[in-house]
Amino acid sequence: MAKSEDQQPAGNGEVQPVEGTVQKYALVDEFHRYMLARATQNKERPKEVNEEVMAQQVTAILTAEGVDAILKADMGGTVQCRDVPGTYWEIFSWDAHLGNREDIENSHGYYVQFEATCIGGDPDVMARNGLEVGKQFPLQTSADLLTSKARALEAAEALPMKLALVGFKTGSGNTVLKWGPMPVTVQSAGQAPF
């Protein structure tokens, strides 16, 4: 079925007609119900992930050579998307997990954890968060624009994909996170810059 302007992807990956504001909100509600159901199926996975992250960090500490390496070995761990705008990632897959944080506004009861490799970004942000190019990190978020784009890319069978984690400041001072295309950093040979 070709996708027209009056159709949107449903939470299950199918295309459903959308008419008016009420139906658009219904689509968002359907998406959150789908994600919460998916998270419920994975309810034991966060414990396993936490154990895996801890084991990786302890192993890194015990195998580090030199005092500086030992002190930096457990940096990184689980990375929150809100802490690393301006970084670049290769996203391989993701899972939804039940969330129990009541201090996070609009969490909808779940969060997403990406299987992701850091491929670059703002050096200050990377250093502050212990990120290294080429290293895999559990990257987490409950931000609607990130989780819905992850679901849409999965439904489109577009993963793995290299993406930029972009943060936009709003007028109220909040940062809205979005997945965007990788920046163009090198021009092709032979092309004029204008």
Kinemage of the C-alpha trace (Angstrom):
@kinemage 1
@onewidth
@group {chain A} dominant
@subgroup {mainchain}
@vectorlist {calphas} color= white
{ca met a 1} P 0.000 0.000 0.000
{ca ala a 2} L 1.458 3.363 -0.995
{ca lys a 3} L 1.661 5.851 1.829
{ca ser a 4} L -0.213 9.087 1.191
{ca glu a 5} L -0.216 12.311 3.195
{ca asp a 6} L -3.366 11.251 5.065
{ca gln a 7} L -1.850 8.000 6.339
{ca gln a 8} L 0.627 7.339 9.151
{ca pro a 9} L 2.458 4.233 10.404
{ca ala a 10} L 0.671 2.499 13.271
{ca gly a 11} L 2.498 1.109 16.303
{ca asn a 12} L 2.440 -2.324 14.683
{ca gly a 13} L 4.185 -1.073 11.533
{ca glu a 14} L 1.014 -1.059 9.410
{ca val a 15} L -0.284 2.079 7.715
{ca gln a 16} L -3.592 3.421 9.007
{ca pro a 17} L -5.620 6.427 7.802
{ca val a 18} L -5.394 9.516 10.011
{ca glu a 19} L -8.019 12.251 9.981
{ca gly a 20} L -8.099 15.145 12.384
{ca thr a 21} L -6.453 15.884 15.700
{ca val a 22} L -8.372 13.268 17.710
{ca gln a 23} L -7.253 10.444 15.429
{ca lys a 24} L -3.652 11.694 15.470
{ca tyr a 25} L -3.700 11.530 19.275
{ca ala a 26} L -5.203 8.045 18.986
{ca leu a 27} L -2.217 7.028 16.858
{ca val a 28} L 0.183 8.339 19.529
{ca asp a 29} L -1.756 6.478 22.236
{ca glu a 30} L -1.643 3.298 20.129
{ca phe a 31} L 2.131 3.700 19.772
{ca his a 32} L 2.593 4.034 23.543
{ca arg a 33} L 0.356 0.994 24.194
{ca tyr a 34} L 2.423 -1.029 21.710
{ca met a 35} L 5.703 0.051 23.322
{ca leu a 36} L 4.448 -0.669 26.841
{ca ala a 37} L 3.277 -4.136 25.758
{ca arg a 38} L 6.661 -4.777 24.168
{ca ala a 39} L 8.404 -3.575 27.337
{ca thr a 40} L 6.244 -5.886 29.443
{ca gln a 41} L 7.477 -8.845 27.371
{ca asn a 42} L 11.081 -7.843 28.247
{ca lys a 43} L 10.508 -7.295 31.971
{ca glu a 44} L 13.527 -9.409 33.042
{ca arg a 45} L 15.945 -7.928 30.492
{ca pro a 46} L 16.924 -4.719 32.386
{ca lys a 47} L 18.297 -6.796 35.275
{ca glu a 48} L 20.377 -8.834 32.823
{ca val a 49} L 21.584 -5.673 31.076
{ca asn a 50} L 22.581 -4.077 34.387
{ca glu a 51} L 24.557 -7.189 35.293
{ca glu a 52} L 26.241 -7.201 31.859
{ca val a 53} L 27.204 -3.523 32.142
{ca met a 54} L 28.601 -4.027 35.643
{ca ala a 55} L 30.591 -7.084 34.513
{ca gln a 56} L 32.024 -5.128 31.563
{ca gln a 57} L 33.044 -2.245 33.808
{ca val a 58} L 34.666 -4.491 36.448
{ca thr a 59} L 36.505 -6.396 33.713
{ca ala a 60} L 37.726 -3.102 32.230
{ca ile a 61} L 39.012 -2.003 35.660
{ca leu a 62} L 40.778 -5.295 36.330
{ca thr a 63} L 42.428 -5.437 32.904
{ca ala a 64} L 43.407 -1.752 32.689
{ca glu a 65} L 47.113 -0.977 32.531
{ca gly a 66} L 48.286 2.048 34.521
{ca val a 67} L 46.614 4.333 37.023
{ca asp a 68} L 44.988 6.625 34.428
{ca ala a 69} L 43.496 3.651 32.591
{ca ile a 70} L 42.193 2.191 35.868
{ca leu a 71} L 40.525 5.478 36.829
{ca lys a 72} L 38.862 5.823 33.405
{ca ala a 73} L 37.951 2.141 32.976
{ca asp a 74} L 34.430 2.342 34.387
{ca met a 75} L 33.442 5.531 32.581
{ca gly a 76} L 30.606 5.218 30.093
{ca gly a 77} L 28.448 2.440 31.511
{ca thr a 78} L 24.826 3.057 30.673
{ca val a 79} L 24.473 6.293 28.706
{ca gln a 80} L 21.375 8.492 28.837
{ca cys a 81} L 20.556 10.186 25.523
{ca arg a 82} L 19.727 13.439 27.351
{ca asp a 83} L 23.387 13.629 28.443
{ca val a 84} L 24.980 13.188 25.005
{ca pro a 85} L 23.431 15.434 22.336
{ca gly a 86} L 26.015 16.197 19.687
{ca thr a 87} L 27.231 12.597 19.413
{ca tyr a 88} L 27.041 10.126 16.540
{ca trp a 89} L 25.942 6.521 16.810
{ca glu a 90} L 25.475 3.396 14.798
{ca ile a 91} L 22.188 1.962 15.999
{ca phe a 92} L 21.921 -1.780 15.442
{ca ser a 93} L 18.690 -2.548 17.288
{ca trp a 94} L 16.677 -1.592 20.353
{ca asp a 95} L 14.399 -3.020 23.011
{ca ala a 96} L 11.656 -1.484 25.094
{ca his a 97} L 11.849 -1.996 28.872
{ca leu a 98} L 9.520 -1.203 31.738
{ca gly a 99} L 10.532 1.982 33.503
{ca asn a 100} L 10.116 2.658 37.191
{ca arg a 101} L 11.354 6.256 37.294
{ca glu a 102} L 8.546 8.537 38.378
{ca asp a 103} L 10.794 11.612 38.204
{ca ile a 104} L 10.963 11.466 34.400
{ca glu a 105} L 8.178 13.479 32.839
{ca asn a 106} L 6.231 11.710 30.064
{ca ser a 107} L 8.041 8.376 30.430
{ca his a 108} L 4.826 6.462 29.618
{ca gly a 109} L 6.068 3.600 31.837
{ca tyr a 110} L 8.794 2.379 29.461
{ca tyr a 111} L 12.150 3.362 28.072
{ca val a 112} L 14.165 2.231 25.067
{ca gln a 113} L 17.671 0.847 25.178
{ca phe a 114} L 19.631 0.917 21.946
{ca glu a 115} L 22.351 -1.536 20.985
{ca ala a 116} L 24.635 1.210 19.742
{ca thr a 117} L 28.259 1.965 18.959
{ca cys a 118} L 29.604 5.478 19.440
{ca ile a 119} L 31.147 6.662 16.172
{ca gly a 120} L 32.049 10.249 17.106
{ca gly a 121} L 30.761 13.604 18.163
{ca asp a 122} L 31.475 16.629 20.294
{ca pro a 123} L 34.796 15.897 22.080
{ca asp a 124} L 33.712 17.644 25.307
{ca val a 125} L 30.437 15.690 25.493
{ca met a 126} L 32.271 12.437 24.755
{ca ala a 127} L 34.943 13.073 27.403
{ca arg a 128} L 32.425 14.143 30.054
{ca asn a 129} L 30.414 10.933 29.511
{ca gly a 130} L 33.307 8.495 29.049
{ca leu a 131} L 32.445 7.750 25.415
{ca glu a 132} L 35.017 6.271 23.062
{ca val a 133} L 34.798 5.934 19.294
{ca gly a 134} L 34.188 2.341 18.285
{ca lys a 135} L 32.955 1.225 21.713
{ca gln a 136} L 29.475 -0.168 22.261
{ca phe a 137} L 27.290 1.397 24.980
{ca pro a 138} L 23.795 0.743 26.306
{ca leu a 139} L 22.144 3.988 25.157
{ca gln a 140} L 18.810 4.726 26.870
{ca thr a 141} L 15.925 7.162 26.517
{ca ser a 142} L 12.204 7.610 27.000
{ca ala a 143} L 12.055 10.696 24.750
{ca asp a 144} L 9.080 10.379 22.393
{ca leu a 145} L 10.844 11.674 19.284
{ca leu a 146} L 13.727 9.227 19.745
{ca thr a 147} L 11.578 6.206 20.606
{ca ser a 148} L 9.034 6.784 17.838
{ca lys a 149} L 11.771 7.254 15.238
{ca ala a 150} L 13.465 4.057 16.439
{ca arg a 151} L 10.188 2.165 16.024
{ca ala a 152} L 9.572 3.660 12.582
{ca leu a 153} L 13.114 2.797 11.413
{ca glu a 154} L 12.714 -0.741 12.735
{ca ala a 155} L 9.355 -1.136 10.950
{ca ala a 156} L 10.985 0.166 7.742
{ca glu a 157} L 13.765 -2.432 8.202
{ca ala a 158} L 16.281 0.446 8.070
{ca leu a 159} L 18.449 -0.669 11.001
{ca pro a 160} L 21.376 -0.711 11.447
{ca met a 161} L 21.797 2.973 10.676
{ca lys a 162} L 24.288 5.710 11.516
{ca leu a 163} L 22.550 8.652 13.172
{ca ala a 164} L 23.361 11.940 14.845
{ca leu a 165} L 21.827 12.565 18.276
{ca val a 166} L 20.833 16.204 17.985
{ca gly a 167} L 19.639 18.485 20.786
{ca phe a 168} L 17.588 21.599 20.033
{ca lys a 169} L 17.082 24.261 22.723
{ca thr a 170} L 13.503 25.455 23.042
{ca gly a 171} L 12.470 28.969 24.008
{ca ser a 172} L 11.817 27.731 27.553
{ca gly a 173} L 15.378 26.404 27.838
{ca asn a 174} L 14.556 22.707 27.491
{ca thr a 175} L 16.454 20.489 25.078
{ca val a 176} L 14.434 18.461 22.572
{ca leu a 177} L 16.311 15.393 21.350
{ca lys a 178} L 16.026 14.057 17.805
{ca trp a 179} L 17.733 11.439 15.683
{ca gly a 180} L 19.054 13.066 12.532
{ca pro a 181} L 21.205 12.178 9.556
{ca met a 182} L 24.952 12.163 9.952
{ca pro a 183} L 26.505 15.551 9.164
{ca val a 184} L 28.268 16.033 5.867
{ca thr a 185} L 31.898 16.524 6.894
{ca val a 186} L 33.823 15.826 3.712
{ca gln a 187} L 32.948 17.001 0.227
{ca ser a 188} L 33.327 14.603 -2.637
{ca ala a 189} L 36.430 15.233 -4.726
{ca gly a 190} L 35.840 17.379 -7.764
{ca gln a 191} L 32.719 19.123 -6.461
{ca ala a 192} L 32.685 22.874 -6.135
{ca pro a 193} L 31.672 24.156 -2.692
{ca phe a 194} L 28.943 26.361 -4.243
